[in-house]
Amino acid sequence: MSNKPTDTPTHNPIIIDPRMLNNYYDHDDEISLVDLWLSLVKHQKVFWLTFLIIISLGFVFSISQPTLYDYTTTIEIGTKADKETLIQPVETVKSEITSAYINQALHDYYNDNDNDNDIIKVDVENPKNTSLLIIKSSGSIEQEAMHLTIQSKILDTLTRKHSASTQAIIESLQSQKQVLLNQIEDLENETLFASRKLSTENALKLARTQLEKLIEDASDIEKKIARHATLKDLLHDQYKKDIDNLNIALKNQKIAAKGNAETPLLVILTSELQQYRTHIASLEERLNIGLPAQEQELLQRVADNKRAQENQQVAIQQAEYALSKLMIDRERELKSLKTQLAELEHDIQALPTTHAVVPPSRSFEPAKNKKSLVIAVSIVLGLFMGLFAALFAGFIAKVKEQNKQ
């Protein structure tokens, strides 16, 4: 660590004698509050005179101002067909009114009224979270026609622009309405409905006709079965008779053979036996093969006919249901279309358009009175100006006194 002294020429502290500070200012230049007060009291006439002059000027100015009224127009922005989306965003409309419509309305008014040189200021406000715009201006009751005319021009310009969009929306809704009317007309047209119903009615009629034919076929089959049963009984009886006759012929042949009958008789008996055997074989074939096959065929036809009748009954039920459903669907569709038509007509009539909720009008009561504010400001200003004038008068007097010395 270095032991060199630190009091070098560059590090030596500067010591100032406090008595030297008295050379920098003069105590006679100091101003005390007591001196200010005494000066103010001494020149109080100047203070009050200045104060009264300012107050008087303020009062004269306040009473010379005309009584002002508020002139307002409240506009609601229209919506599109969904009744939620605005034709234009509120901020966009507000900007257009501020930047274009107001200037155009003022320009048109002054062109039409060369002798009117009053200058007015028009503002636009948008209440928070609403689709409303309020056009606002202030003026005397003598300027009422001017304010109302200018605000009406602004309103007309905006509604004229938005009416084109609204008209397009209405035309679209009218097209939808016409489509619904055409559909309702088609459904209520009995000729068209009859043509739509005809195919279903024909299907129902065909199914009933086929069912009747199947019932007739079933009756015919039952008759055939009955005839078949009768034939079977007859063949059985014939078969028994032929067996009996065959047995008798066999006995006769045996008797003739034992008695040494003549050969022609045996030939006749043998031929008769052969005939009986042939006839019995034919009967057995019919009874055991032909008739069972026919019976099976008839039974199969009965089963097929029964299934066909069941199918036709189902077809009839389906056709009847389709016919009934066709009429119910017609009434239901008519009701639905008429409901849609009523809603659409209501939408057309109640479509929110851009319009004046409150048309251009003057307030019943005057605008907030500013006369009291002018007087209050003149009082405050009079106090300050009076104080300044009194102090300035004291300063002038002091300068004059020093000049005399």
VOVO-692969 format. One record per residue (C-alpha): residue number from 1; residue in one letter; x, y, z. Coordinates in pm, 1 decimal. Each point is the difference from the previous one (the first is absolute). Layout:
N
+-----+--------+----------+----------+----------+
| num | residu |       xx |       yy |       zz |
+-----+--------+----------+----------+----------+
| NUM |      A |        X |        Y |        Z |
...
+-----+--------+----------+----------+----------+
END
This chain:
405
+-----+--------+----------+----------+----------+
| num | residu |       xx |       yy |       zz |
+-----+--------+----------+----------+----------+
|   1 |      M |      0.0 |      0.0 |      0.0 |
|   2 |      S |    144.5 |    342.2 |    -97.4 |
|   3 |      N |    102.5 |    251.3 |    273.8 |
|   4 |      K |     15.6 |    304.4 |   -231.9 |
|   5 |      P |   -186.4 |    306.8 |    121.8 |
|   6 |      T |   -336.5 |     60.9 |   -167.8 |
|   7 |      D |      3.9 |    381.6 |     32.7 |
|   8 |      T |    123.1 |     67.6 |   -348.8 |
|   9 |      P |    -71.1 |    330.3 |   -174.7 |
|  10 |      T |   -288.5 |   -162.7 |   -187.0 |
|  11 |      H |   -152.6 |   -147.4 |    313.8 |
|  12 |      N |     31.6 |    292.1 |    244.9 |
|  13 |      P |   -349.8 |    104.9 |    128.8 |
|  14 |      I |   -127.9 |    355.2 |    -72.4 |
|  15 |      I |    -82.3 |    190.6 |    316.8 |
|  16 |      I |   -236.8 |    302.4 |    -33.9 |
|  17 |      D |    -40.6 |    257.3 |    274.8 |
|  18 |      P |   -370.6 |     42.3 |     77.7 |
|  19 |      R |     52.7 |    372.1 |     31.5 |
|  20 |      M |     81.0 |     10.7 |   -370.8 |
|  21 |      L |   -356.6 |   -112.0 |    -82.5 |
|  22 |      N |   -134.0 |    339.9 |    110.5 |
|  23 |      N |    160.9 |    148.5 |   -310.8 |
|  24 |      Y |   -227.6 |   -199.2 |   -232.9 |
|  25 |      Y |   -342.1 |    149.2 |     89.9 |
|  26 |      D |   -147.1 |    300.7 |    172.7 |
|  27 |      H |   -247.4 |    -43.1 |    284.0 |
|  28 |      D |   -182.9 |    306.6 |   -122.0 |
|  29 |      D |   -116.0 |   -201.6 |   -305.9 |
|  30 |      E |   -195.7 |   -244.9 |    214.1 |
|  31 |      I |   -386.6 |     16.4 |    -18.6 |
|  32 |      S |   -200.0 |   -105.4 |    303.4 |
|  33 |      L |   -367.6 |    -91.6 |     15.4 |
|  34 |      V |    -55.4 |    294.5 |    233.8 |
|  35 |      D |    129.9 |    237.6 |   -265.4 |
|  36 |      L |   -229.0 |   -160.6 |   -259.5 |
|  37 |      W |   -300.6 |     37.1 |    226.4 |
|  38 |      L |     81.5 |    360.9 |     83.2 |
|  39 |      S |     42.1 |     75.8 |   -370.0 |
|  40 |      L |   -331.7 |   -168.8 |    -74.0 |
|  41 |      V |   -178.9 |    195.9 |    273.5 |
|  42 |      K |    158.4 |    321.7 |   -116.6 |
|  43 |      H |   -121.8 |    -54.0 |   -357.5 |
|  44 |      Q |   -328.4 |   -171.0 |     79.6 |
|  45 |      K |   -188.9 |    246.9 |   -215.6 |
|  46 |      V |    191.3 |   -127.7 |   -303.5 |
|  47 |      F |    -81.0 |   -356.7 |    108.0 |
|  48 |      W |   -373.3 |     64.0 |     40.5 |
|  49 |      L |    -23.3 |    206.9 |   -315.0 |
|  50 |      T |    166.2 |   -273.2 |   -208.0 |
|  51 |      F |   -211.1 |   -267.4 |    169.5 |
|  52 |      L |   -323.3 |    186.9 |    -68.7 |
|  53 |      I |     95.5 |     66.3 |   -361.9 |
|  54 |      I |     70.2 |   -371.8 |    -63.9 |
|  55 |      I |   -321.6 |   -102.2 |    176.3 |
|  56 |      S |   -200.2 |    253.8 |   -196.9 |
|  57 |      L |    148.8 |   -115.8 |   -330.3 |
|  58 |      G |    -76.8 |   -361.3 |     89.3 |
|  59 |      F |   -357.4 |     84.2 |     96.7 |
|  60 |      V |    -56.2 |    202.8 |   -315.7 |
|  61 |      F |    145.1 |   -283.2 |   -209.5 |
|  62 |      S |   -218.4 |   -261.1 |    169.8 |
|  63 |      I |   -325.3 |    190.0 |    -46.1 |
|  64 |      S |     85.8 |     86.2 |   -359.7 |
|  65 |      Q |     22.8 |   -368.6 |    -95.5 |
|  66 |      P |   -320.0 |   -150.1 |   -149.6 |
|  67 |      T |   -181.6 |   -287.6 |    170.1 |
|  68 |      L |    124.0 |   -323.3 |   -158.3 |
|  69 |      Y |   -202.0 |   -314.6 |    -67.7 |
|  70 |      D |    112.5 |   -350.6 |    -93.7 |
|  71 |      Y |   -105.4 |   -127.8 |   -343.7 |
|  72 |      T |     20.8 |   -376.9 |    -33.8 |
|  73 |      T |    -86.8 |   -283.7 |   -234.9 |
|  74 |      T |     12.4 |   -361.2 |    123.5 |
|  75 |      I |     60.6 |   -254.7 |   -276.5 |
|  76 |      E |    -19.2 |   -378.4 |     26.2 |
|  77 |      I |    206.1 |   -199.6 |   -251.7 |
|  78 |      G |   -197.1 |   -263.5 |   -190.8 |
|  79 |      T |     92.5 |   -367.4 |    -13.7 |
|  80 |      K |     23.7 |   -272.3 |   -261.3 |
|  81 |      A |   -247.9 |   -286.5 |    -34.4 |
|  82 |      D |    129.3 |   -176.9 |    311.7 |
|  83 |      K |    -97.6 |    307.7 |    207.7 |
|  84 |      E |    335.3 |    -14.8 |    177.0 |
|  85 |      T |    263.8 |    112.3 |   -249.4 |
|  86 |      L |    -10.7 |    373.9 |    -60.7 |
|  87 |      I |     -7.5 |    132.9 |   -355.8 |
|  88 |      Q |    320.1 |    185.7 |     90.1 |
|  89 |      P |    203.7 |     -0.2 |    320.7 |
|  90 |      V |    -91.9 |    290.7 |    225.3 |
|  91 |      E |    355.7 |    136.2 |      4.8 |
|  92 |      T |     10.1 |      0.8 |   -382.0 |
|  93 |      V |   -327.5 |    191.1 |    -21.0 |
|  94 |      K |    119.2 |    243.0 |    264.1 |
|  95 |      S |    321.7 |     63.9 |   -193.9 |
|  96 |      E |   -193.1 |     55.7 |   -323.4 |
|  97 |      I |   -234.6 |    247.9 |    166.6 |
|  98 |      T |    287.4 |    185.8 |    163.8 |
|  99 |      S |    225.9 |     13.5 |   -304.3 |
| 100 |      A |   -249.5 |     38.9 |   -283.4 |
| 101 |      Y |   -369.4 |     37.2 |     78.7 |
| 102 |      I |     33.7 |    294.0 |    240.1 |
| 103 |      N |    224.2 |    197.9 |   -235.8 |
| 104 |      Q |   -229.7 |    -71.6 |   -294.4 |
| 105 |      A |   -309.6 |    104.9 |    196.8 |
| 106 |      L |    166.0 |    324.5 |    111.3 |
| 107 |      H |    119.4 |     70.1 |   -353.3 |
| 108 |      D |   -347.3 |    -56.2 |   -145.8 |
| 109 |      Y |   -165.7 |    212.8 |    265.5 |
| 110 |      Y |    235.2 |    297.1 |    -44.3 |
| 111 |      N |    -38.9 |    -22.8 |   -378.1 |
| 112 |      D |   -378.0 |     14.5 |     37.2 |
| 113 |      N |     12.1 |    276.5 |    263.2 |
| 114 |      D |    258.9 |    257.6 |   -102.0 |
| 115 |      N |   -120.4 |    252.5 |    258.9 |
| 116 |      D |     48.4 |   -238.7 |    293.6 |
| 117 |      N |    355.8 |     34.2 |    130.8 |
| 118 |      D |    -45.7 |   -175.8 |    335.5 |
| 119 |      I |    263.3 |   -262.3 |     66.5 |
| 120 |      I |   -112.5 |   -313.1 |    180.7 |
| 121 |      K |    178.5 |   -309.1 |    123.0 |
| 122 |      V |   -155.6 |   -343.0 |    -45.5 |
| 123 |      D |    118.3 |   -302.1 |    201.1 |
| 124 |      V |    -85.6 |   -370.4 |    -15.3 |
| 125 |      E |    -16.8 |   -227.3 |    304.9 |
| 126 |      N |    -44.8 |   -374.8 |     34.3 |
| 127 |      P |   -137.3 |   -119.4 |    335.4 |
| 128 |      K |    203.1 |   -296.4 |    119.8 |
| 129 |      N |   -113.9 |   -348.7 |   -108.9 |
| 130 |      T |   -283.5 |    131.0 |   -220.7 |
| 131 |      S |    -71.4 |     38.0 |   -370.1 |
| 132 |      L |   -109.8 |    358.3 |     55.0 |
| 133 |      L |    161.2 |    318.1 |   -127.9 |
| 134 |      I |    -87.5 |    341.6 |    141.1 |
| 135 |      I |     58.8 |    306.3 |   -220.1 |
| 136 |      K |     38.0 |    297.2 |    229.0 |
| 137 |      S |     39.6 |    376.9 |    -34.6 |
| 138 |      S |    -73.7 |    307.9 |    212.6 |
| 139 |      G |   -143.9 |    335.9 |    -94.6 |
| 140 |      S |   -252.4 |    268.4 |     75.2 |
| 141 |      I |   -369.0 |    -35.6 |    -60.1 |
| 142 |      E |     36.0 |    234.5 |   -297.9 |
| 143 |      Q |    234.9 |   -256.8 |   -159.7 |
| 144 |      E |   -251.0 |   -284.7 |     38.1 |
| 145 |      A |    -84.3 |    -23.1 |   -371.3 |
| 146 |      M |    370.0 |     -7.1 |    -87.7 |
| 147 |      H |     85.6 |   -280.7 |    244.5 |
| 148 |      L |   -304.1 |   -211.5 |    -87.6 |
| 149 |      T |     60.6 |     40.3 |   -374.6 |
| 150 |      I |    366.2 |   -102.4 |     23.9 |
| 151 |      Q |    -75.1 |   -302.0 |    219.9 |
| 152 |      S |   -282.8 |   -103.6 |   -232.7 |
| 153 |      K |    240.4 |     11.7 |   -295.7 |
| 154 |      I |    246.3 |   -223.4 |    189.1 |
| 155 |      L |   -281.6 |   -241.9 |     87.5 |
| 156 |      D |   -128.3 |     -8.3 |   -359.6 |
| 157 |      T |    347.9 |    -68.0 |   -138.9 |
| 158 |      L |     54.2 |   -293.3 |    236.2 |
| 159 |      T |   -344.9 |   -155.8 |    -44.2 |
| 160 |      R |     21.4 |     38.7 |   -377.7 |
| 161 |      K |    328.1 |   -192.3 |     -5.5 |
| 162 |      H |   -123.3 |   -276.4 |    231.5 |
| 163 |      S |   -335.2 |    -28.6 |   -177.3 |
| 164 |      A |    178.2 |   -155.3 |   -300.9 |
| 165 |      S |    136.7 |   -279.0 |    221.6 |
| 166 |      T |   -336.0 |    -40.7 |    172.6 |
| 167 |      Q |   -178.5 |    -19.5 |   -335.8 |
| 168 |      A |    234.9 |   -276.8 |   -114.5 |
| 169 |      I |    -76.1 |   -193.5 |    320.0 |
| 170 |      I |   -375.2 |     49.8 |    -48.4 |
| 171 |      E |     21.1 |   -118.1 |   -363.7 |
| 172 |      S |    181.2 |   -314.1 |    114.9 |
| 173 |      L |   -269.7 |    -65.0 |    262.1 |
| 174 |      Q |   -270.0 |     66.2 |   -260.8 |
| 175 |      S |    159.6 |   -263.3 |   -226.7 |
| 176 |      Q |    -10.6 |   -249.9 |    285.7 |
| 177 |      K |   -362.7 |     96.2 |     61.8 |
| 178 |      Q |    -90.1 |    -64.4 |   -366.0 |
| 179 |      V |    162.3 |   -344.5 |     15.1 |
| 180 |      L |   -211.8 |    -83.7 |    305.9 |
| 181 |      L |   -314.9 |    129.0 |   -170.8 |
| 182 |      N |     69.0 |   -219.1 |   -304.5 |
| 183 |      Q |     53.3 |   -304.9 |    219.8 |
| 184 |      I |   -323.6 |     68.3 |    189.9 |
| 185 |      E |   -188.9 |     47.5 |   -326.9 |
| 186 |      D |    130.3 |   -332.9 |   -133.3 |
| 187 |      L |   -101.4 |   -180.8 |    318.7 |
| 188 |      E |   -347.9 |    155.1 |      1.5 |
| 189 |      N |    -55.2 |    -82.4 |   -369.2 |
| 190 |      E |   -238.9 |   -297.0 |      9.4 |
| 191 |      T |     82.7 |   -102.4 |   -357.3 |
| 192 |      L |    371.2 |    -25.1 |     74.1 |
| 193 |      F |    -69.4 |   -176.8 |    327.5 |
| 194 |      A |   -233.5 |   -242.9 |   -174.5 |
| 195 |      S |    274.9 |    -87.2 |   -248.3 |
| 196 |      R |    241.0 |    -59.4 |    287.3 |
| 197 |      K |   -265.0 |   -207.0 |    179.2 |
| 198 |      L |    -99.2 |   -199.4 |   -310.0 |
| 199 |      S |    301.8 |   -230.4 |     -2.6 |
| 200 |      T |    -54.4 |    -87.9 |    366.2 |
| 201 |      E |   -371.3 |    -56.4 |    -58.1 |
| 202 |      N |     77.2 |   -218.9 |   -303.5 |
| 203 |      A |    243.9 |   -205.2 |    207.2 |
| 204 |      L |   -266.6 |    -44.3 |    267.0 |
| 205 |      K |   -262.6 |    -95.5 |   -258.3 |
| 206 |      L |    235.3 |   -250.2 |   -166.1 |
| 207 |      A |     85.4 |   -159.5 |    334.3 |
| 208 |      R |   -369.4 |    -38.3 |     87.1 |
| 209 |      T |    -76.8 |   -146.4 |   -344.8 |
| 210 |      Q |    282.6 |   -250.8 |     31.2 |
| 211 |      L |   -119.3 |    -93.6 |    348.4 |
| 212 |      E |   -352.3 |    -64.0 |   -133.1 |
| 213 |      K |    143.7 |   -217.2 |   -278.3 |
| 214 |      L |    205.9 |   -194.5 |    253.2 |
| 215 |      I |   -311.5 |    -55.7 |    208.7 |
| 216 |      E |   -181.8 |   -129.7 |   -308.4 |
| 217 |      D |    297.0 |   -225.1 |    -79.9 |
| 218 |      A |     -8.2 |   -128.7 |    357.3 |
| 219 |      S |   -368.5 |    -81.8 |    -40.9 |
| 220 |      D |     71.9 |   -183.9 |   -324.0 |
| 221 |      I |    280.9 |   -193.4 |    163.4 |
| 222 |      E |   -228.4 |    -98.4 |    289.4 |
| 223 |      K |   -255.3 |   -126.1 |   -251.8 |
| 224 |      K |    268.9 |   -199.0 |   -178.7 |
| 225 |      I |    111.5 |   -147.3 |    330.8 |
| 226 |      A |   -358.0 |    -97.6 |     74.3 |
| 227 |      R |    -35.4 |   -158.5 |   -345.2 |
| 228 |      H |    331.8 |   -173.2 |     50.1 |
| 229 |      A |   -117.3 |   -145.7 |    330.1 |
| 230 |      T |   -322.8 |   -118.7 |   -163.0 |
| 231 |      L |    194.1 |   -152.6 |   -286.5 |
| 232 |      K |    230.3 |   -171.2 |    243.4 |
| 233 |      D |   -293.7 |   -150.5 |    185.5 |
| 234 |      L |   -156.1 |   -117.4 |   -324.6 |
| 235 |      L |    325.6 |   -158.0 |   -113.9 |
| 236 |      H |     33.6 |   -174.3 |    335.3 |
| 237 |      D |   -350.5 |   -136.7 |    -38.4 |
| 238 |      Q |     71.3 |   -106.3 |   -355.2 |
| 239 |      Y |    325.3 |   -157.6 |    115.3 |
| 240 |      K |   -185.5 |   -204.6 |    262.6 |
| 241 |      K |   -261.3 |   -108.1 |   -254.4 |
| 242 |      D |    269.1 |   -101.1 |   -247.4 |
| 243 |      I |    177.4 |   -200.2 |    270.2 |
| 244 |      D |   -324.9 |   -170.9 |     86.4 |
| 245 |      N |    -72.1 |    -66.2 |   -365.4 |
| 246 |      L |    352.2 |   -129.7 |    -48.7 |
| 247 |      N |    -40.9 |   -238.9 |    287.4 |
| 248 |      I |   -331.7 |   -118.3 |   -140.5 |
| 249 |      A |    157.1 |    -45.8 |   -344.7 |
| 250 |      L |    284.7 |   -199.9 |    152.0 |
| 251 |      K |   -246.6 |   -226.6 |    176.6 |
| 252 |      N |   -197.0 |    -46.6 |   -321.6 |
| 253 |      Q |    317.9 |    -81.1 |   -186.2 |
| 254 |      K |     93.9 |   -262.5 |    258.3 |
| 255 |      I |   -348.3 |   -152.3 |    -14.3 |
| 256 |      A |      6.2 |     -4.7 |   -379.3 |
| 257 |      A |    341.1 |   -163.5 |     -4.0 |
| 258 |      K |   -112.9 |   -273.3 |    241.0 |
| 259 |      G |   -317.8 |    -71.2 |   -194.9 |
| 260 |      N |    182.1 |    -45.1 |   -332.3 |
| 261 |      A |   -171.3 |    303.4 |   -145.2 |
| 262 |      E |     26.5 |     77.3 |   -361.0 |
| 263 |      T |    302.8 |    188.5 |   -115.0 |
| 264 |      P |   -190.5 |    313.7 |   -117.1 |
| 265 |      L |   -138.9 |     46.6 |    350.1 |
| 266 |      L |    344.5 |    -16.8 |    151.9 |
| 267 |      V |    122.9 |    244.7 |   -259.8 |
| 268 |      I |   -281.9 |    236.9 |     91.0 |
| 269 |      L |     67.2 |    -39.3 |    371.2 |
| 270 |      T |    372.5 |     48.2 |    -53.6 |
| 271 |      S |    -66.3 |    312.6 |   -207.5 |
| 272 |      E |   -233.9 |    131.3 |    268.7 |
| 273 |      L |    266.3 |    -60.2 |    264.5 |
| 274 |      Q |    251.4 |    182.5 |   -209.7 |
| 275 |      Q |   -232.5 |    296.7 |    -38.9 |
| 276 |      Y |    -61.6 |     12.6 |    374.1 |
| 277 |      R |    371.8 |    -19.3 |     72.6 |
| 278 |      T |     75.8 |    273.3 |   -253.4 |
| 279 |      H |   -275.6 |    223.7 |    137.2 |
| 280 |      I |    110.7 |    -64.5 |    358.3 |
| 281 |      A |    361.0 |     83.1 |    -92.4 |
| 282 |      S |   -121.0 |    321.0 |   -160.5 |
| 283 |      L |   -201.9 |     84.6 |    309.8 |
| 284 |      E |    292.1 |    -76.5 |    227.6 |
| 285 |      E |    223.9 |    225.3 |   -210.4 |
| 286 |      R |   -251.5 |    283.0 |     19.7 |
| 287 |      L |    -67.5 |    -50.6 |    369.0 |
| 288 |      N |    364.1 |    -37.1 |    100.7 |
| 289 |      I |    173.0 |    230.9 |   -247.0 |
| 290 |      G |   -229.5 |    221.4 |   -204.4 |
| 291 |      L |   -241.5 |    112.5 |    270.2 |
| 292 |      P |    267.9 |     68.1 |    267.7 |
| 293 |      A |    194.6 |    207.8 |   -252.1 |
| 294 |      Q |   -311.2 |    196.1 |    -90.6 |
| 295 |      E |    -87.5 |     38.3 |    368.3 |
| 296 |      Q |    350.1 |    126.6 |     76.3 |
| 297 |      E |    -23.7 |    245.3 |   -287.8 |
| 298 |      L |   -334.2 |    127.7 |    125.1 |
| 299 |      L |    131.5 |     37.9 |    354.1 |
| 300 |      Q |    303.5 |    190.5 |   -134.4 |
| 301 |      R |   -231.4 |    227.9 |   -195.8 |
| 302 |      V |   -202.4 |     61.6 |    318.0 |
| 303 |      A |    317.7 |     95.7 |    188.9 |
| 304 |      D |    120.8 |    221.8 |   -283.8 |
| 305 |      N |   -339.3 |    165.8 |    -23.1 |
| 306 |      K |     -5.3 |     62.8 |    373.9 |
| 307 |      R |    345.1 |    162.0 |     -8.6 |
| 308 |      A |   -101.1 |    206.3 |   -303.0 |
| 309 |      Q |   -313.8 |    119.1 |    182.1 |
| 310 |      E |    209.5 |     99.5 |    303.0 |
| 311 |      N |    240.0 |    188.9 |   -225.0 |
| 312 |      Q |   -286.2 |    178.1 |   -174.7 |
| 313 |      Q |   -154.9 |     93.3 |    333.6 |
| 314 |      V |    333.9 |    152.3 |     99.2 |
| 315 |      A |     14.0 |    179.3 |   -334.7 |
| 316 |      I |   -352.6 |    134.1 |     57.4 |
| 317 |      Q |     92.5 |    124.1 |    347.2 |
| 318 |      Q |    310.8 |    166.3 |   -136.7 |
| 319 |      A |   -194.8 |    164.8 |   -281.3 |
| 320 |      E |   -269.2 |    119.4 |    243.9 |
| 321 |      Y |    271.9 |    135.6 |    232.5 |
| 322 |      A |    174.7 |    170.3 |   -292.1 |
| 323 |      L |   -328.8 |    159.3 |   -108.7 |
| 324 |      S |    -77.3 |    113.7 |    353.6 |
| 325 |      K |    356.1 |    122.4 |     49.0 |
| 326 |      L |    -16.8 |    189.0 |   -327.6 |
| 327 |      M |   -299.0 |    197.7 |    122.7 |
| 328 |      I |    143.6 |     51.4 |    350.2 |
| 329 |      D |    333.5 |    111.2 |   -145.7 |
| 330 |      R |   -185.2 |    239.1 |   -226.3 |
| 331 |      E |   -182.1 |    162.4 |    292.1 |
| 332 |      R |    316.0 |      5.4 |    209.8 |
| 333 |      E |    207.5 |    150.9 |   -280.0 |
| 334 |      L |   -270.2 |    258.5 |    -71.3 |
| 335 |      K |     -6.3 |     97.3 |    366.2 |
| 336 |      S |    380.5 |     24.4 |     12.7 |
| 337 |      L |     18.7 |    207.7 |   -318.9 |
| 338 |      K |   -273.1 |    236.5 |    119.4 |
| 339 |      T |    183.2 |     43.8 |    331.6 |
| 340 |      Q |    321.9 |     79.3 |   -187.2 |
| 341 |      L |   -191.8 |    241.1 |   -222.9 |
| 342 |      A |   -148.7 |    181.7 |    300.3 |
| 343 |      E |    343.8 |     27.5 |    162.6 |
| 344 |      L |    152.1 |    124.3 |   -325.7 |
| 345 |      E |   -272.0 |    261.4 |    -45.5 |
| 346 |      H |     56.4 |    112.8 |    358.6 |
| 347 |      D |    374.2 |     22.9 |    -65.9 |
| 348 |      I |    -64.9 |    213.1 |   -308.6 |
| 349 |      Q |   -235.9 |    230.5 |    187.9 |
| 350 |      A |    216.4 |     19.1 |    314.2 |
| 351 |      L |    341.0 |     15.3 |   -169.6 |
| 352 |      P |    200.4 |    251.6 |    208.8 |
| 353 |      T |     91.0 |    285.3 |   -233.7 |
| 354 |      T |    222.1 |    298.1 |     63.5 |
| 355 |      H |   -239.9 |    261.7 |    134.3 |
| 356 |      A |    -31.1 |    288.9 |    240.2 |
| 357 |      V |   -112.2 |   -125.2 |    338.5 |
| 358 |      V |    -26.9 |    366.4 |     97.3 |
| 359 |      P |    -28.2 |    234.3 |   -301.4 |
| 360 |      P |    189.1 |    329.6 |     -8.2 |
| 361 |      S |   -139.0 |    204.1 |    288.7 |
| 362 |      R |     80.3 |    272.6 |    251.3 |
| 363 |      S |     25.4 |    -70.6 |    371.0 |
| 364 |      F |   -287.7 |    129.0 |    214.3 |
| 365 |      E |    233.9 |    151.6 |    254.6 |
| 366 |      P |    300.9 |    222.8 |    -78.3 |
| 367 |      A |    339.2 |   -163.2 |     -1.8 |
| 368 |      K |    205.2 |      3.2 |    319.5 |
| 369 |      N |     34.4 |    367.3 |    102.3 |
| 370 |      K |    356.0 |    129.7 |    -38.9 |
| 371 |      K |    -72.2 |    350.1 |    133.8 |
| 372 |      S |     78.3 |   -101.2 |    356.0 |
| 373 |      L |    326.1 |   -154.4 |   -120.0 |
| 374 |      V |     93.9 |    323.9 |   -178.8 |
| 375 |      I |    -71.3 |    202.9 |    314.3 |
| 376 |      A |    196.3 |   -244.9 |    217.5 |
| 377 |      V |    296.1 |     19.0 |   -237.3 |
| 378 |      S |    -22.0 |    380.8 |     -6.7 |
| 379 |      I |      4.5 |      9.8 |    383.5 |
| 380 |      V |    310.6 |   -216.3 |     16.2 |
| 381 |      L |    161.9 |    193.8 |   -284.1 |
| 382 |      G |    -97.7 |    329.8 |    167.9 |
| 383 |      L |    170.2 |   -106.8 |    321.7 |
| 384 |      F |    322.8 |    -88.1 |   -176.9 |
| 385 |      M |     -4.5 |    305.3 |   -224.4 |
| 386 |      G |    -83.3 |    229.2 |    294.3 |
| 387 |      L |    282.8 |   -146.8 |    204.2 |
| 388 |      F |    238.3 |     37.9 |   -291.9 |
| 389 |      A |   -114.1 |    357.9 |    -65.0 |
| 390 |      A |     41.5 |     97.1 |    368.0 |
| 391 |      L |    346.7 |   -153.9 |     19.0 |
| 392 |      F |     99.0 |    160.8 |   -327.6 |
| 393 |      A |   -121.5 |    338.1 |    126.7 |
| 394 |      G |    211.8 |    -46.6 |    311.7 |
| 395 |      F |    298.6 |    -88.9 |   -214.9 |
| 396 |      I |    -47.0 |    317.8 |   -210.4 |
| 397 |      A |    -32.1 |    211.8 |    312.8 |
| 398 |      K |    319.9 |   -146.2 |    142.6 |
| 399 |      V |    187.7 |     65.6 |   -323.9 |
| 400 |      K |   -119.1 |    359.2 |     -1.5 |
| 401 |      E |    106.2 |     42.9 |    364.5 |
| 402 |      Q |    350.9 |   -131.3 |    -73.5 |
| 403 |      N |     28.9 |    228.8 |   -300.1 |
| 404 |      K |    -83.6 |    303.2 |    221.0 |
| 405 |      Q |    275.0 |   -100.2 |    241.3 |
+-----+--------+----------+----------+----------+
END
